[in-house]
């Protein structure tokens, strides 16, 4: 397992990036109504650019944000090929319900920042963990292409760094943890 601390990503950097994204969403919403999917894409783009800038300053070498969908979300230019990228996935999860989705580039064998957000980006859950292609669950129907990562898969991981919020098993009436019911608590940024 790779030590994720080498990437320099901290709760403070995540918070600052999410606050910038929140400001951008508020500005755009003065002019148009956005779908939750588009909001998540905007949040992802702002977080990518903001983290790249902050990490470049912190680490002393260039961290690039993507120029296309084919590029990693964060490219650490001073790290060796194949161990130099971080992916960012943002999902709208009102009341902690939902899952992260991604297409073929989600399946990069790389660390991932998973962000669950509420409607106005005031509360989030954020985890940082290494994911391999096999960690993503294949689409359950031919009508939808995306691979998914749910809270149920995530709660079983012991290698994730949680920056905001938490995921717990719901307790049954007898006080034992449920295997199937998972609760996500989001935290204010």
FIBA-748455 format. One record per atom (N, C-alpha, C): residue in three letters; atom name; x, y, z. Coordinates in pm, 1 decimal. Atoms other than C-alpha are relative to their C-alpha. Layout:
(ALA, CA, (X, Y, Z))
...
***
This chain:
(UNK, N, (84.9, -118.4, 0.0))
(UNK, CA, (0.0, 0.0, 0.0))
(UNK, C, (89.2, 124.4, 0.0))
(UNK, N, (-78.2, -122.3, 13.1))
(UNK, CA, (134.2, 339.7, -98.8))
(UNK, C, (-35.8, 99.0, 110.8))
(UNK, N, (23.0, -103.1, -100.6))
(UNK, CA, (177.2, 610.9, 163.4))
(UNK, C, (-54.8, 124.0, -70.6))
(UNK, N, (65.3, -111.4, 69.6))
(UNK, CA, (-68.8, 877.0, 47.6))
(UNK, C, (49.5, 136.3, 45.5))
(UNK, N, (-48.8, -128.0, -50.0))
(UNK, CA, (98.7, 1146.2, 255.6))
(UNK, C, (101.5, 66.1, -93.5))
(UNK, N, (-100.1, -58.5, 90.9))
(UNK, CA, (365.9, 1192.0, -15.3))
(UNK, C, (-62.3, 101.2, -95.7))
(UNK, N, (67.5, -91.8, 91.7))
(UNK, CA, (104.7, 1376.2, -224.3))
(UNK, C, (-24.1, 137.5, 61.5))
(UNK, N, (14.0, -130.3, -65.5))
(UNK, CA, (81.8, 1656.6, 33.8))
(UNK, C, (-142.9, 49.7, 14.3))
(UNK, N, (141.1, -39.9, -7.4))
(UNK, CA, (-298.8, 1661.4, 28.6))
(UNK, C, (-44.2, -3.2, 145.4))
(UNK, N, (42.3, -12.9, -139.4))
(UNK, CA, (-439.7, 1783.1, 360.0))
(UNK, C, (-144.8, 47.7, 7.0))
(UNK, N, (136.2, -48.3, -23.7))
(UNK, CA, (-777.7, 1868.2, 508.3))
(UNK, C, (-9.5, 149.0, -30.3))
(UNK, N, (1.2, -145.7, 23.1))
(UNK, CA, (-686.7, 2238.7, 492.4))
(UNK, C, (-1.7, 32.6, -149.0))
(UNK, N, (-1.0, -24.3, 144.9))
(UNK, CA, (-607.2, 2223.2, 119.1))
(UNK, C, (-133.1, -38.7, -63.7))
(UNK, N, (131.9, 42.7, 50.0))
(UNK, CA, (-928.7, 2030.3, 51.0))
(UNK, C, (-104.4, 105.2, 35.4))
(UNK, N, (97.6, -100.9, -43.3))
(UNK, CA, (-1130.0, 2282.9, 254.1))
(UNK, C, (10.7, 126.1, -86.4))
(UNK, N, (-19.1, -121.6, 79.2))
(UNK, CA, (-980.0, 2581.3, 66.9))
(UNK, C, (-50.2, -20.1, -142.9))
(UNK, N, (46.0, 28.4, 136.6))
(UNK, CA, (-1049.5, 2415.4, -270.0))
(UNK, C, (-152.0, -9.0, -7.3))
(UNK, N, (146.1, 11.1, -2.0))
(UNK, CA, (-1407.9, 2332.1, -176.8))
(UNK, C, (-65.9, 135.6, 23.4))
(UNK, N, (54.5, -134.8, -20.4))
(UNK, CA, (-1465.8, 2687.5, -52.9))
(UNK, C, (4.7, 80.9, -128.9))
(UNK, N, (-6.0, -66.6, 130.7))
(UNK, CA, (-1348.3, 2820.9, -391.3))
(UNK, C, (-110.3, -52.0, -90.9))
(UNK, N, (104.6, 59.4, 82.8))
(UNK, CA, (-1582.2, 2577.1, -565.0))
(UNK, C, (-137.2, 50.8, 40.3))
(UNK, N, (127.2, -52.2, -49.5))
(UNK, CA, (-1869.5, 2694.8, -345.7))
(UNK, C, (-23.9, 142.6, -50.4))
(UNK, N, (11.4, -137.8, 50.1))
(UNK, CA, (-1800.5, 3057.0, -442.4))
(UNK, C, (-32.5, 2.3, -149.3))
(UNK, N, (25.0, 7.2, 144.0))
(UNK, CA, (-1794.0, 2963.4, -811.5))
(UNK, C, (-144.6, -40.9, -26.2))
(UNK, N, (139.4, 42.9, 18.2))
(UNK, CA, (-2127.9, 2779.3, -783.6))
(UNK, C, (-97.4, 113.1, 30.7))
(UNK, N, (88.9, -111.8, -35.2))
(UNK, CA, (-2289.2, 3077.7, -609.2))
(UNK, C, (-1.3, 105.9, -109.8))
(UNK, N, (-8.7, -98.7, 107.7))
(UNK, CA, (-2165.7, 3310.5, -883.3))
(UNK, C, (-77.1, -46.2, -123.0))
(UNK, N, (67.4, 52.2, 119.2))
(UNK, CA, (-2288.6, 3088.2, -1167.4))
(UNK, C, (-150.4, -5.1, 19.5))
(UNK, N, (143.9, 13.4, -24.4))
(UNK, CA, (-2627.0, 3031.9, -1003.5))
(UNK, C, (-73.8, 133.2, -5.3))
(UNK, N, (62.9, -130.5, 22.7))
(UNK, CA, (-2691.1, 3406.9, -1031.3))
(UNK, C, (-47.1, 14.4, -144.2))
(UNK, N, (27.5, -14.5, 142.8))
(UNK, CA, (-2711.5, 3354.4, -1407.6))
(UNK, C, (-78.5, -114.8, -61.6))
(UNK, N, (67.8, 114.4, 60.0))
(UNK, CA, (-2851.9, 3006.4, -1467.3))
(UNK, C, (-29.0, -105.7, 105.4))
(UNK, N, (29.1, 112.9, -86.4))
(UNK, CA, (-2997.1, 2694.6, -1308.8))
(UNK, C, (81.0, -119.0, -49.5))
(UNK, N, (-86.4, 111.6, 36.1))
(UNK, CA, (-2761.6, 2398.4, -1303.4))
(UNK, C, (-54.7, -131.8, 54.3))
(UNK, N, (35.1, 132.5, -51.2))
(UNK, CA, (-2831.1, 2027.5, -1274.0))
(UNK, C, (104.0, -40.5, 104.6))
(UNK, N, (-93.7, 46.5, -102.4))
(UNK, CA, (-2667.9, 1845.0, -983.8))
(UNK, C, (123.2, -64.4, -64.4))
(UNK, N, (-113.6, 60.4, 70.8))
(UNK, CA, (-2448.9, 1654.6, -1232.9))
(UNK, C, (97.6, 107.6, -46.3))
(UNK, N, (-85.8, -109.6, 46.1))
(UNK, CA, (-2318.0, 1979.1, -1382.0))
(UNK, C, (68.4, 67.0, 119.1))
(UNK, N, (-61.6, -57.2, -120.4))
(UNK, CA, (-2260.9, 2120.3, -1032.3))
(UNK, C, (118.6, -85.6, 44.9))
(UNK, N, (-109.3, 88.7, -40.7))
(UNK, CA, (-2049.9, 1814.3, -947.6))
(UNK, C, (119.9, 13.5, -93.1))
(UNK, N, (-109.3, -17.3, 96.3))
(UNK, CA, (-1846.1, 1859.6, -1265.9))
(UNK, C, (73.0, 132.0, 24.0))
(UNK, N, (-62.5, -130.4, -28.8))
(UNK, CA, (-1785.2, 2225.7, -1181.8))
(UNK, C, (83.3, -9.3, 127.9))
(UNK, N, (-73.7, 16.6, -125.5))
(UNK, CA, (-1684.8, 2138.4, -825.4))
(UNK, C, (130.0, -76.5, -27.2))
(UNK, N, (-118.2, 78.8, 31.7))
(UNK, CA, (-1444.8, 1875.9, -959.4))
(UNK, C, (105.1, 84.3, -72.1))
(UNK, N, (-93.5, -83.3, 75.4))
(UNK, CA, (-1288.2, 2119.7, -1206.5))
(UNK, C, (66.5, 105.7, 86.0))
(UNK, N, (-57.0, -103.1, -87.5))
(UNK, CA, (-1240.7, 2393.5, -946.8))
(UNK, C, (95.8, -63.6, 100.5))
(UNK, N, (-86.7, 68.1, -96.7))
(UNK, CA, (-1096.9, 2148.3, -692.0))
(UNK, C, (129.7, -44.7, -67.7))
(UNK, N, (-119.5, 41.0, 74.2))
(UNK, CA, (-856.6, 2009.4, -954.8))
(UNK, C, (96.9, 116.9, -16.1))
(UNK, N, (-85.8, -116.5, 26.7))
(UNK, CA, (-724.2, 2353.3, -1049.1))
(UNK, C, (54.8, 59.3, 129.8))
(UNK, N, (-41.8, -57.8, -127.1))
(UNK, CA, (-712.2, 2483.7, -692.5))
(UNK, C, (105.3, -86.8, 69.3))
(UNK, N, (-97.7, 89.1, -62.9))
(UNK, CA, (-533.1, 2177.0, -556.1))
(UNK, C, (131.5, -0.8, -77.3))
(UNK, N, (-123.4, -2.1, 80.4))
(UNK, CA, (-285.5, 2180.2, -846.2))
(UNK, C, (83.3, 122.8, 34.6))
(UNK, N, (-72.0, -124.2, -33.7))
(UNK, CA, (-194.9, 2541.9, -767.7))
(UNK, C, (58.1, -6.1, 141.4))
(UNK, N, (-44.6, 6.8, -139.7))
(UNK, CA, (-172.7, 2487.0, -390.3))
(UNK, C, (112.2, -101.5, 18.5))
(UNK, N, (-101.2, 104.6, -15.1))
(UNK, CA, (25.7, 2164.9, -419.3))
(UNK, C, (130.3, 36.2, -71.2))
(UNK, N, (-121.3, -46.4, 68.4))
(UNK, CA, (269.3, 2319.2, -669.9))
(UNK, C, (81.4, 88.2, 94.3))
(UNK, N, (-68.5, -87.2, -96.8))
(UNK, CA, (352.0, 2586.9, -411.4))
(UNK, C, (55.7, -80.4, 117.1))
(UNK, N, (-38.9, 76.2, -118.7))
(UNK, CA, (366.8, 2340.2, -121.7))
(UNK, C, (115.7, -95.8, -27.3))
(UNK, N, (-97.0, 104.9, 27.8))
(UNK, CA, (573.1, 2068.8, -290.2))
(UNK, C, (125.5, 49.6, -72.3))
(UNK, N, (-116.3, -54.6, 68.2))
(UNK, CA, (806.9, 2290.3, -494.3))
(UNK, C, (24.6, -55.4, -139.1))
(UNK, N, (-6.0, 44.2, 139.7))
(UNK, CA, (740.2, 2123.6, -830.2))
(UNK, C, (-142.1, 5.6, -56.2))
(UNK, N, (130.4, -19.8, 63.3))
(UNK, CA, (457.2, 2147.2, -1081.4))
(UNK, C, (-93.4, -119.0, 21.2))
(UNK, N, (110.6, 95.5, -3.5))
(UNK, CA, (133.0, 1964.2, -1014.9))
(UNK, C, (-100.3, 54.6, -100.7))
(UNK, N, (85.4, -46.6, 110.2))
(UNK, CA, (-82.7, 1986.1, -1327.7))
(UNK, C, (-144.2, -45.9, 17.8))
(UNK, N, (140.5, 39.1, 9.9))
(UNK, CA, (-460.1, 1989.6, -1357.5))
(UNK, C, (-24.0, -40.5, -145.7))
(UNK, N, (18.4, 57.5, 133.2))
(UNK, CA, (-609.5, 1818.7, -1665.0))
(UNK, C, (-36.3, 102.0, -107.5))
(UNK, N, (38.8, -78.5, 117.7))
(UNK, CA, (-641.4, 1967.4, -2011.1))
(UNK, C, (-110.1, -72.1, -78.1))
(UNK, N, (105.1, 78.2, 65.9))
(UNK, CA, (-875.0, 1687.0, -2129.0))
(UNK, C, (-46.7, -110.7, 94.6))
(UNK, N, (52.1, 110.4, -81.2))
(UNK, CA, (-1082.6, 1398.3, -1989.6))
(UNK, C, (96.8, -117.7, 6.8))
(UNK, N, (-96.5, 110.1, 1.7))
(UNK, CA, (-797.7, 1161.1, -2082.1))
(UNK, C, (110.9, 18.1, 102.8))
(UNK, N, (-109.0, -30.6, -92.3))
(UNK, CA, (-556.2, 1333.5, -1841.5))
(UNK, C, (-40.3, -29.4, 143.5))
(UNK, N, (29.4, 14.6, -143.1))
(UNK, CA, (-527.5, 1254.4, -1470.7))
(UNK, C, (-48.4, 132.9, 57.2))
(UNK, N, (51.9, -121.9, -61.6))
(UNK, CA, (-706.8, 1502.4, -1245.4))
(UNK, C, (111.3, 81.8, 64.6))
(UNK, N, (-119.5, -66.3, -52.7))
(UNK, CA, (-378.3, 1584.1, -1070.0))
(UNK, C, (119.8, -82.0, -46.0))
(UNK, N, (-121.0, 66.8, 47.8))
(UNK, CA, (-42.1, 1500.2, -1229.7))
(UNK, C, (119.9, 59.6, 72.7))
(UNK, N, (-115.1, -41.5, -79.2))
(UNK, CA, (261.6, 1518.5, -999.4))
(UNK, C, (125.2, -21.5, -84.1))
(UNK, N, (-106.6, 10.0, 100.5))
(UNK, CA, (545.8, 1595.3, -1241.8))
(UNK, C, (132.9, -49.5, 54.3))
(UNK, N, (-127.1, 42.9, -57.3))
(UNK, CA, (827.3, 1507.7, -1000.5))
(UNK, C, (-1.6, -145.8, 46.1))
(UNK, N, (10.9, 140.3, -40.9))
(UNK, CA, (700.4, 1155.5, -925.4))
(UNK, C, (17.5, -89.1, -122.4))
(UNK, N, (-24.9, 91.7, 111.1))
(UNK, CA, (781.8, 850.2, -1137.3))
(UNK, C, (-129.0, -34.3, -74.2))
(UNK, N, (110.8, 36.4, 89.4))
(UNK, CA, (558.6, 753.7, -1430.5))
(UNK, C, (-78.3, -117.0, 59.5))
(UNK, N, (85.1, 106.3, -51.2))
(UNK, CA, (263.2, 539.7, -1325.1))
(UNK, C, (-32.7, 14.1, 148.0))
(UNK, N, (25.6, -22.5, -143.2))
(UNK, CA, (276.6, 660.4, -963.6))
(UNK, C, (-10.6, 149.6, 26.7))
(UNK, N, (-5.0, -146.2, -6.9))
(UNK, CA, (222.1, 1028.4, -1031.0))
(UNK, C, (-134.6, 68.3, -16.8))
(UNK, N, (129.6, -63.3, 22.4))
(UNK, CA, (-150.7, 1086.3, -1053.3))
(UNK, C, (-96.7, -25.5, 114.6))
(UNK, N, (109.8, 11.8, -96.0))
(UNK, CA, (-453.4, 1140.4, -830.8))
(UNK, C, (-127.9, 32.7, -76.2))
(UNK, N, (130.6, -23.0, 60.8))
(UNK, CA, (-814.5, 1118.3, -945.8))
(UNK, C, (-93.5, 62.7, 103.1))
(UNK, N, (98.2, -64.9, -87.3))
(UNK, CA, (-1100.7, 1325.2, -802.6))
(UNK, C, (-139.7, -35.0, -50.6))
(UNK, N, (138.6, 32.8, 33.9))
(UNK, CA, (-1462.1, 1204.9, -798.8))
(UNK, C, (-92.3, 75.9, 93.2))
(UNK, N, (96.7, -77.8, -76.7))
(UNK, CA, (-1743.9, 1433.0, -686.8))
(UNK, C, (-138.6, -55.7, -29.1))
(UNK, N, (135.6, 52.2, 16.9))
(UNK, CA, (-2095.9, 1300.0, -628.5))
(UNK, C, (-96.7, 78.2, 87.1))
(UNK, N, (110.2, -59.9, -74.4))
(UNK, CA, (-2418.9, 1463.5, -522.6))
(UNK, C, (-64.2, -111.4, 81.0))
(UNK, N, (57.1, 101.3, -88.4))
(UNK, CA, (-2535.2, 1262.1, -221.5))
(UNK, C, (-85.2, 67.2, 106.0))
(UNK, N, (85.7, -66.8, -98.0))
(UNK, CA, (-2827.3, 1439.0, -55.5))
(UNK, C, (-27.7, -92.8, 117.8))
(UNK, N, (22.1, 76.9, -123.7))
(UNK, CA, (-2865.7, 1322.5, 303.8))
(UNK, C, (89.2, -124.0, 6.3))
(UNK, N, (-92.1, 113.1, -3.5))
(UNK, CA, (-2569.6, 1089.1, 245.4))
(UNK, C, (-40.6, -117.4, -85.9))
(UNK, N, (47.2, 108.8, 86.8))
(UNK, CA, (-2757.0, 881.5, -14.7))
(UNK, C, (61.4, 14.4, -138.1))
(UNK, N, (-55.0, -0.9, 134.9))
(UNK, CA, (-2597.1, 784.5, -344.7))
(UNK, C, (132.1, -73.8, -5.5))
(UNK, N, (-128.2, 65.3, 19.2))
(UNK, CA, (-2264.7, 663.8, -480.2))
(UNK, C, (82.9, 79.2, -99.5))
(UNK, N, (-87.7, -64.4, 96.6))
(UNK, CA, (-1965.1, 779.8, -678.7))
(UNK, C, (-7.2, -78.5, -129.3))
(UNK, N, (7.7, 63.1, 131.7))
(UNK, CA, (-1977.4, 709.4, -1051.8))
(UNK, C, (115.0, 49.4, -84.7))
(UNK, N, (-104.3, -43.2, 91.1))
(UNK, CA, (-1719.4, 719.3, -1321.4))
(UNK, C, (6.9, -89.0, -121.7))
(UNK, N, (-17.9, 73.6, 124.8))
(UNK, CA, (-1641.8, 612.6, -1674.4))
(UNK, C, (131.2, -76.6, -0.6))
(UNK, N, (-118.4, 85.3, 12.4))
(UNK, CA, (-1342.5, 421.5, -1805.9))
(UNK, C, (123.4, 58.8, 65.4))
(UNK, N, (-119.0, -58.7, -60.7))
(UNK, CA, (-1085.3, 671.7, -1677.7))
(UNK, C, (-6.4, -3.3, 152.5))
(UNK, N, (10.9, 17.1, -144.5))
(UNK, CA, (-1219.7, 618.9, -1325.4))
(UNK, C, (79.7, -121.3, 44.3))
(UNK, N, (-62.3, 126.0, -36.2))
(UNK, CA, (-1054.4, 282.8, -1337.4))
(UNK, C, (152.4, 7.1, -0.2))
(UNK, N, (-145.1, -11.5, -13.2))
(UNK, CA, (-701.2, 421.4, -1318.5))
(UNK, C, (43.3, -60.5, 133.5))
(UNK, N, (-59.6, 53.3, -121.7))
(UNK, CA, (-486.1, 240.1, -1064.6))
(UNK, C, (75.1, 114.7, 65.4))
(UNK, N, (-55.5, -124.5, -55.8))
(UNK, CA, (-426.0, 553.1, -857.6))
(UNK, C, (-76.3, 39.0, 125.8))
(UNK, N, (74.0, -55.8, -111.9))
(UNK, CA, (-517.0, 735.9, -540.5))
(UNK, C, (-118.9, 82.2, -51.1))
(UNK, N, (121.0, -73.4, 34.5))
(UNK, CA, (-866.0, 888.9, -551.2))
(UNK, C, (-45.1, 84.6, 118.8))
(UNK, N, (68.2, -83.1, -98.8))
(UNK, CA, (-1021.3, 1178.4, -362.9))
(UNK, C, (-148.4, -14.9, -31.2))
(UNK, N, (144.2, 18.7, 17.3))
(UNK, CA, (-1389.1, 1088.6, -318.9))
(UNK, C, (-70.9, 107.3, 80.8))
(UNK, N, (73.4, -108.8, -64.1))
(UNK, CA, (-1611.2, 1387.4, -244.0))
(UNK, C, (-149.0, -23.9, -18.3))
(UNK, N, (146.1, 3.0, 2.4))
(UNK, CA, (-1979.1, 1353.7, -153.2))
(UNK, C, (-44.8, 137.8, 47.1))
(UNK, N, (41.1, -136.7, -32.5))
(UNK, CA, (-2161.8, 1686.5, -142.5))
(UNK, C, (-150.6, 9.8, 11.9))
(UNK, N, (142.3, -31.7, -3.3))
(UNK, CA, (-2498.2, 1832.5, -56.2))
(UNK, C, (-28.0, 101.5, -111.0))
(UNK, N, (40.0, -86.5, 110.5))
(UNK, CA, (-2688.7, 2069.5, -285.6))
(UNK, C, (84.5, 125.5, -12.9))
(UNK, N, (-70.5, -128.2, 10.7))
(UNK, CA, (-2511.6, 2393.9, -200.2))
(UNK, C, (146.7, -7.7, 42.8))
(UNK, N, (-140.2, 22.7, -35.4))
(UNK, CA, (-2171.4, 2243.4, -108.3))
(UNK, C, (35.2, 57.3, 137.2))
(UNK, N, (-29.4, -46.1, -136.4))
(UNK, CA, (-2203.1, 2346.0, 255.1))
(UNK, C, (48.0, -115.3, 87.3))
(UNK, N, (-41.2, 118.6, -74.1))
(UNK, CA, (-2154.0, 1989.9, 382.4))
(UNK, C, (55.3, -103.2, -97.6))
(UNK, N, (-64.4, 99.7, 85.0))
(UNK, CA, (-1928.4, 1718.1, 244.6))
(UNK, C, (48.6, -119.4, 81.5))
(UNK, N, (-78.1, 113.2, -48.8))
(UNK, CA, (-1777.4, 1378.2, 304.0))
(UNK, C, (116.5, -9.0, -97.2))
(UNK, N, (-116.2, 9.9, 87.3))
(UNK, CA, (-1421.7, 1349.3, 170.9))
(UNK, C, (93.9, -107.7, 52.2))
(UNK, N, (-96.3, 105.0, -32.9))
(UNK, CA, (-1198.0, 1041.5, 168.2))
(UNK, C, (108.1, -2.9, -108.1))
(UNK, N, (-113.7, 11.3, 91.2))
(UNK, CA, (-858.5, 980.8, 7.1))
(UNK, C, (54.3, -141.2, 14.3))
(UNK, N, (-45.5, 137.7, -5.2))
(UNK, CA, (-759.0, 625.0, -81.9))
(UNK, C, (49.0, -45.3, -136.0))
(UNK, N, (-47.9, 56.7, 125.9))
(UNK, CA, (-578.4, 420.5, -343.9))
(UNK, C, (-104.1, -98.4, -51.3))
(UNK, N, (97.6, 90.9, 60.4))
(UNK, CA, (-813.7, 245.1, -583.1))
(UNK, C, (60.0, -63.9, -124.0))
(UNK, N, (-40.0, 71.5, 120.2))
(UNK, CA, (-739.6, -18.0, -842.1))
(UNK, C, (-125.2, -22.7, -84.5))
(UNK, N, (118.1, 20.8, 85.3))
(UNK, CA, (-966.3, -98.9, -1138.6))
(UNK, C, (-101.6, -97.3, 59.5))
(UNK, N, (90.5, 98.5, -58.3))
(UNK, CA, (-1112.1, -396.5, -948.8))
(UNK, C, (-83.1, 51.9, 116.0))
(UNK, N, (77.2, -57.2, -110.5))
(UNK, CA, (-1237.0, -169.9, -669.5))
(UNK, C, (-132.6, 59.0, -46.6))
(UNK, N, (122.9, -57.8, 54.4))
(UNK, CA, (-1501.5, -21.9, -898.7))
(UNK, C, (-96.5, -111.8, -34.4))
(UNK, N, (103.4, 97.3, 31.2))
(UNK, CA, (-1829.5, -211.7, -934.1))
(UNK, C, (-51.0, 29.7, -141.1))
(UNK, N, (46.4, -16.5, 138.3))
(UNK, CA, (-1929.7, -268.5, -1295.8))
(UNK, C, (-145.5, 46.1, -3.5))
(UNK, N, (137.3, -46.8, 18.9))
(UNK, CA, (-2249.0, -106.7, -1424.1))
(UNK, C, (-95.1, -119.3, 6.3))
(UNK, N, (92.8, 111.2, -20.3))
(UNK, CA, (-2550.2, -316.2, -1329.9))
(UNK, C, (-98.4, -19.4, -114.5))
(UNK, N, (89.7, 16.2, 114.0))
(UNK, CA, (-2737.5, -261.3, -1655.4))
(UNK, C, (67.4, 50.5, -126.0))
(UNK, N, (-53.4, -45.0, 129.0))
(UNK, CA, (-2668.0, -208.8, -2023.2))
(UNK, C, (-39.3, 144.8, -28.1))
(UNK, N, (47.1, -136.1, 23.2))
(UNK, CA, (-2850.3, 125.4, -1998.4))
(UNK, C, (91.5, 104.9, 61.5))
(UNK, N, (-85.7, -97.5, -66.2))
(UNK, CA, (-2580.7, 285.2, -1783.6))
(UNK, C, (143.5, -48.1, -6.0))
(UNK, N, (-138.9, 38.1, 24.9))
(UNK, CA, (-2208.9, 284.5, -1859.8))
(UNK, C, (89.8, 6.0, 123.1))
(UNK, N, (-93.3, -36.9, -106.6))
(UNK, CA, (-2064.3, 405.2, -1530.1))
(UNK, C, (27.4, -113.4, 98.0))
(UNK, N, (-40.3, 84.2, -111.1))
(UNK, CA, (-1872.8, 205.9, -1275.7))
(UNK, C, (-34.1, 77.4, 127.0))
(UNK, N, (38.8, -68.7, -122.7))
(UNK, CA, (-1961.3, 281.3, -914.8))
(UNK, C, (87.3, -41.6, 118.5))
(UNK, N, (-59.4, 28.1, -131.0))
(UNK, CA, (-1814.0, 297.8, -566.3))
(UNK, C, (-102.4, 49.3, 99.9))
(UNK, N, (102.2, -38.2, -96.7))
(UNK, CA, (-2067.9, 295.1, -287.3))
(UNK, C, (59.4, 7.6, 140.2))
(UNK, N, (-40.9, -6.1, -140.4))
(UNK, CA, (-2046.0, 361.1, 84.2))
(UNK, C, (22.6, -140.6, 54.1))
(UNK, N, (-12.8, 138.2, -46.5))
(UNK, CA, (-2087.2, -13.3, 137.3))
(UNK, C, (138.0, -56.7, -33.3))
(UNK, N, (-134.7, 44.5, 35.2))
(UNK, CA, (-1764.4, -85.6, -51.7))
(UNK, C, (105.1, 79.4, 77.1))
(UNK, N, (-97.5, -88.5, -63.8))
(UNK, CA, (-1587.3, 211.2, 105.3))
(UNK, C, (18.2, -29.6, 148.9))
(UNK, N, (-9.4, 22.8, -144.9))
(UNK, CA, (-1667.8, 122.0, 467.3))
(UNK, C, (90.4, -118.5, 32.7))
(UNK, N, (-84.3, 117.0, -22.9))
(UNK, CA, (-1476.2, -203.2, 430.3))
(UNK, C, (148.6, 29.1, -20.4))
(UNK, N, (-139.2, -36.7, 24.7))
(UNK, CA, (-1155.4, -18.2, 339.7))
(UNK, C, (63.4, 53.9, 127.8))
(UNK, N, (-71.5, -48.7, -117.6))
(UNK, CA, (-903.3, 36.7, 616.1))
(UNK, C, (111.0, 97.2, -38.4))
(UNK, N, (-111.9, -81.4, 48.1))
(UNK, CA, (-659.6, 233.9, 400.4))
(UNK, C, (-41.8, 139.8, -43.5))
(UNK, N, (42.4, -132.6, 44.9))
(UNK, CA, (-863.1, 548.9, 345.5))
(UNK, C, (23.0, 105.4, 107.7))
(UNK, N, (-15.5, -115.8, -87.8))
(UNK, CA, (-782.2, 886.8, 494.8))
(UNK, C, (-128.6, 79.9, -12.7))
(UNK, N, (124.8, -75.5, 4.6))
(UNK, CA, (-1109.1, 1058.8, 585.5))
(UNK, C, (29.4, 141.9, 48.2))
(UNK, N, (-23.6, -140.3, -32.2))
(UNK, CA, (-1084.0, 1438.6, 579.0))
(UNK, C, (-123.2, 68.1, 58.7))
(UNK, N, (126.0, -60.9, -45.6))
(UNK, CA, (-1451.4, 1532.1, 633.8))
(UNK, C, (-105.4, -108.8, 11.6))
(UNK, N, (112.8, 90.2, -16.7))
(UNK, CA, (-1747.8, 1337.3, 770.6))
(UNK, C, (41.3, -139.6, 44.0))
(UNK, N, (-28.3, 139.4, -32.4))
(UNK, CA, (-1774.7, 966.5, 842.2))
(UNK, C, (-106.5, -90.8, -58.2))
(UNK, N, (92.8, 103.3, 46.3))
(UNK, CA, (-1938.4, 646.4, 729.8))
(UNK, C, (-3.7, -106.5, 108.7))
(UNK, N, (16.0, 100.6, -105.0))
(UNK, CA, (-2078.5, 402.0, 985.1))
(UNK, C, (-110.9, -97.5, -37.9))
(UNK, N, (108.7, 97.2, 17.2))
(UNK, CA, (-2294.9, 93.9, 993.0))
(UNK, C, (-114.0, 37.9, 93.5))
(UNK, N, (117.7, -25.3, -82.4))
(UNK, CA, (-2649.1, 146.3, 1121.5))
(UNK, C, (-11.4, -114.3, 100.3))
(UNK, N, (14.9, 102.7, -102.9))
(UNK, CA, (-2706.6, -36.9, 1447.7))
(UNK, C, (-140.7, -59.5, -2.8))
(UNK, N, (129.1, 68.4, -9.9))
(UNK, CA, (-2982.3, -296.0, 1468.1))
(UNK, C, (-59.1, 24.2, 138.6))
(UNK, N, (67.2, -17.5, -129.3))
(UNK, CA, (-3231.7, -297.4, 1755.0))
(UNK, C, (76.5, -67.3, 113.6))
(UNK, N, (-74.8, 70.0, -105.6))
(UNK, CA, (-3008.3, -544.2, 1941.8))
(UNK, C, (138.6, 61.8, 24.3))
(UNK, N, (-126.5, -69.8, -20.2))
(UNK, CA, (-2711.4, -303.0, 1913.1))
(UNK, C, (114.9, -47.0, -86.1))
(UNK, N, (-106.5, 48.6, 88.3))
(UNK, CA, (-2513.0, -502.9, 1658.4))
(UNK, C, (-3.3, 77.3, -132.4))
(UNK, N, (-3.4, -75.3, 126.3))
(UNK, CA, (-2396.7, -333.7, 1336.4))
(UNK, C, (-62.2, -78.1, -115.1))
(UNK, N, (61.0, 57.7, 119.2))
(UNK, CA, (-2594.8, -400.1, 1020.2))
(UNK, C, (107.4, -21.0, -106.3))
(UNK, N, (-92.1, 22.5, 111.6))
(UNK, CA, (-2408.5, -547.7, 724.7))
(UNK, C, (-40.1, 80.3, -122.6))
(UNK, N, (49.6, -62.1, 122.2))
(UNK, CA, (-2626.4, -374.6, 467.0))
(UNK, C, (-36.7, 146.9, 12.4))
(UNK, N, (40.6, -138.9, -14.7))
(UNK, CA, (-2734.9, -41.2, 612.4))
(UNK, C, (118.9, 85.0, 45.1))
(UNK, N, (-115.6, -86.4, -22.6))
(UNK, CA, (-2465.3, 223.8, 593.0))
(UNK, C, (-49.1, 144.5, 5.9))
(UNK, N, (39.7, -139.8, -16.3))
(UNK, CA, (-2500.5, 583.5, 709.9))
(UNK, C, (121.3, 90.1, -22.4))
(UNK, N, (-106.1, -97.3, 22.8))
(UNK, CA, (-2293.7, 875.3, 586.1))
(UNK, C, (-36.3, 128.7, 72.0))
(UNK, N, (16.7, -131.6, -62.0))
(UNK, CA, (-2255.2, 1187.3, 799.6))
(UNK, C, (94.3, 95.8, -69.9))
(UNK, N, (-80.6, -102.5, 65.1))
(UNK, CA, (-2136.6, 1494.2, 615.5))
(UNK, C, (39.3, 106.0, 100.9))
(UNK, N, (-53.8, -100.6, -90.0))
(UNK, CA, (-1937.5, 1772.4, 776.5))
(UNK, C, (2.9, 135.5, -72.0))
(UNK, N, (-5.7, -133.6, 58.6))
(UNK, CA, (-1954.1, 2148.4, 719.0))
(UNK, C, (142.2, 34.6, -38.0))
(UNK, N, (-133.8, -43.2, 39.7))
(UNK, CA, (-1666.7, 2294.5, 526.3))
(UNK, C, (21.3, 141.8, 47.0))
***
